[in-house]
Amino acid sequence: MKLAIAAIERLRNTRLIGANLVYVPEVDSTQSLARHEAELGASEGTIVIAEAQTAGRGRFGRRWVSPAGVNLYFTVVLRPDADRLRRLSIITPLAVVRAVRIVTGLEAKIKWPNDVLIGDKKLAGILIETVMAGDTVDFALLGIGVNVNLDVATYPEIASIATSLRTELGHEISRELLLLALFKELEQLYLETSAKSALDEWRSLLVTLGHEVKATTGNRVEEGVAEDVDASGDLILRRTNGSRVIIAAGDVTLRQ
Ligand code: BTN
C-alpha cells in the first residue's frame, strides 16, 4: 500500500512541520532530495518523504534498509538558529518516542545520542546534516527512518539488531497516523523556547546511562561508564582510571 498523501495533508494539524510536503515513490536518499529542495529555497518545515530509498543513508556511512511501502523515510528541512540546532539531536528521538507511544502504546527508549530502541533492538534512526553559510546555519536536514511494518527477519543484515512496530505488536500500524503524530511532536518540541524539560525527558529515556560503554568519536575510542549527560546533551564518561571525558558526538556500544 502506498502512503495516503491526501489524507496526511487533510489531517495534518501543524503549522510548520509538513506544511510543504514533497512525496516521491522512490529516491536515492531523501537527504539528497531535501538538500536540493533547501538549496532552491524550500521553506522551514518542508518534508521530503519517499516510499522507498535506493541508497538510504545511516550515520557513519552505513546503509539504511529502505524497501517500498512498509516504513517511514523522510527528511525535514529546518532553518534553525544555533540554539535550536544544538537541540535537534535531543528533541528528534524524543519526538519519535512520544509519537510511537501515542500511536501504539509501546515504550521506546533512546541510545545516546539519538537511536530509538525497543528492548535492545533499533526501531528508528536519525541523521542530522547541517549546511553552513559562513558562520551561520543555512539549513539543517533532519533525516528520520522508522521501521513500521518491516518484516525484519527477511533482512539478514539487520535481523538480529533491528525491530519494527509490526514485529513488536504482531499487527500492522498506520504509517499515516504515525507520521502525523511525528509532525505534531516534532513541531511542539522544535518551537518550545525552554530546553530544560525536553532535556530531562530525553535523559530519562537514555538506556546508556550507568552502563559500561565503548564510545567511538572521530578516530578515538573511549571506554568507561556513561555517567551522565550535560546541559548540551554531551555524554560524560568516567574512564577506569577515574578521569572524566566529555563526548560530544560519536557512536556508543553498550558493553554487556
Ligand atoms: C542511523 O541510525 O544511522 C540514521 C538513519 C537515518 C535514516 C533516515 S531514512 C530518511 C533519511 N534519508 C536517509 O538516507 N537517511 C535518513
Residues whose N, C-alpha, C, O or C-beta is under 5 A from the ligand:
A	BS01	BTN	S29 T30 Q31 A55 G56 R57 G58 R59 W64 Y73 F74 G125 I126 L127 G143 I144 G145
